[in-house]
Amino acid sequence: MGHAFPVCTVTTTHLLYLHGFRSSPRSFKAQRLQAWLAAHAPQVRWWCPQLPPSPSEAMALLSAGTAGWPEGAAGGAAVVGSSLGGFYATVLAERRGWPAVLLNPAVDPARDLAAHVGPQTAYHDPGQRFDFRPAHLDELRALTPAAATGLARYLLVIARGDEVLDWREMSARYAGASQVLVEGSDHALSDFDRHLPVLLRFLRLCD
């Protein structure tokens, strides 16, 4: 991937990746991270599920799928989330005490996705359609944590050039957490490979 990483002792045992709205496990960021794990830390249990449109169903899927995973910041499990997946990652991190890497995370998805209620197409498969319903906005509101706690458990990568979300709002929401503020870039973090080393160190996958 264009980066040299030192040999290290991996202490993370389980890693969950959560994609954004209309996205999928085919997200290039998920694919990059999965490929690195396969090459350098194949013992780490990786899960990147296809999330349903319903936020409550998504959280039920994630809760069931990670039911046996370690709890707490030192347990060995961690979560990475992009955009809407960053919101879900925060919900899980608050519930389970996990370290979390948030990539341009959605701060108020109920507000931001209100304009997207109705028929939608999947980003990686335009032939796949789904309905995003008004009830899904209520589900997002019900899931929203009052505030992120234990901010030392969070790392944010925020693009000032994000064309979808306000980088200032993201930064303020997680004030006190470790933040990488990227000049330029975009919502998709097209320069993701450049940020992979700091993610790996934070996730205890590399020194």
N, C-alpha and C positions, 0 to 999 in steps of 0.2 A: 504493500500500500504506500510505498514511498517513505516509510519511517522505519528506523531501526530501534528496537526496544530491547532493554537489558533483560537478561535472565532474571526471574524473580520468583518468590514464593507466593503462590496464589492462595489467598485465604477466603475469597468468595466462592461459595459452593452452588448458589442458585441465582440466576439472573433473568429477570422478566423485562421484556421490551413492549411498550404500548404505543401503537401508531396513532396518528391523528385522524381527524374527521375526513371521511371518504377515502382514507388510505387503507393499507393492508400490510401483512407481513412481507410484501414485496417492496416495501419502502427501502430506498437505497441505503439509508442510515442503518436500518435493521440488518440488511444484507451485509454491510461492511462489518458491523460488530459481530454478527454470527460467523462470518468468514474468519475473523481474527481469532475468535474463540476456538473454532475448529482446528486452526493451525497451531495455536499456542497454548490453549487451555481446554482441551477437549473433555476434561473431567467435569467442567462446570455444567450444571444442568441449565439449559437454555429453553425459554418458552416465549414465543411471540405469537399469541393467538389472534385470529380474526375477530375483532370486536363487533358485536351487533349494534345496530343504530340506537337501541334503547339503552340509556345510561344505567338504569337499574338492572337490566339483563346483563350488561357488560360487567357490572360489579359483582353480580351473582356468579357469572362465569369465572371471574378472576378469584373470587373468594373460594370457590370450589376447587379450582385448579391449583391453588397454592395452599390448600388447607394443611398439608403436611410439611410446609416449608418452615425453616427456622424463624423465630421471632427476634425482634430487637436489633439494635445497630451492630452488635458484635456477633450476631448469630450465623452470618454467612450468606444471607439473602440480600438482594438489592434490586432496585427497579429503575429503569430508564424510560422516560416518556417524552414524546414530541407533540407539541401543540395541544390538542384535546387530550392526547395521551399523557401529557405533562400534568394536566388537571387530575386525571385518574391516578397517576403516579403519586401525586400529593395526597389524595384520599387514602391510598393504600399505605403510604409512608407514615401518615398520621395514625392509622389504625394498627399497623404492625411494627412500627418503630424502625423501619428499614432505611438505609441510606438511599438517596434518590438523586438521579441526574435528570434535570429538566432542560429540554431543548426548545427554546422559544415557547414556553408553556402558556396555555390559555388561562387567563386569570378569572374571567367572568364569561364562561362559555354560554350560559343561558342568554345573556345579553347579545353576545357576538353571533350566535347561531340563530337568533330569532329571524333574521333575514333569509335563512336557508330552509325554513319550514316548507315541506312539500316534497315532490319527487326529486330524487337525487341519483346521480350515477357514480359508480365506484371509480376512483382515480386511475387505478391500474387495470381496470377492466370495464370500459364504458358500456359494455353490454349488460353489466350487472346493475340492476336498479333497486332502490329501496326508498321507503317513505320516512322522512324525518318529520315527526309529528309535534304538535303543540305540547302534548303530554310529556314529550322528551325534555322540553325546556323545564317543566316542573320537576322532573326527575333530577336534572342537573342542579337546580336550586336546592333540592333536598339533600344532595350529596355534598354541597359546598362546605368545606371546613371553615370555622370562624376565623382561623388564622393558622399559618404554618408554625409549628413549634419545633424545638430541638433543631434550630437552623444550622447547626454544625453538621447535620446529616444531609444537607442539601448542597448540590452544586448546580449552578445554572449556566448555560451557554446561551447568550442573548445577542441577537444580531440587531445592531442599530438600524440596519437597512431593511428590517422586516417590513414587508409590504402589506401584511395582513393584521398583525397585532402591534400594539404600541410598546416599544421596548422600555420606555420610562415606567409604564404601569407594571410590567413584569418585574423590573428591577426594584420598584418600591414595594411591591407585594412581598418580596422575599428579602427585604432589607436585613442585613446581618448574616445572610448566607454567603458562601463563596460564589462569586460571579465572574464569568469571563464575558466581558462586553466586547463584541466583535465589531470593528469598524466595517461598515458596508455589509456584505453578505446578503442573505435573504431569508424568508420564512422557512424554506426547506433546508437551510444551512448547506448549500451546495458545496461549501468548502469543508464539509464534515471531517474529511481525512486529516485536515490540519489540526483539528481539535481532539482527535482520538487519543493521543498520548495522555492528555490531562484527564480525560474520562477514565482511562484504564488505571491510572494511579489512584484516582478518587475511589474507584470501585474495587480497589485492592486486587487488581488483576495484574499489575505491574509496578515495580518500584519507581 
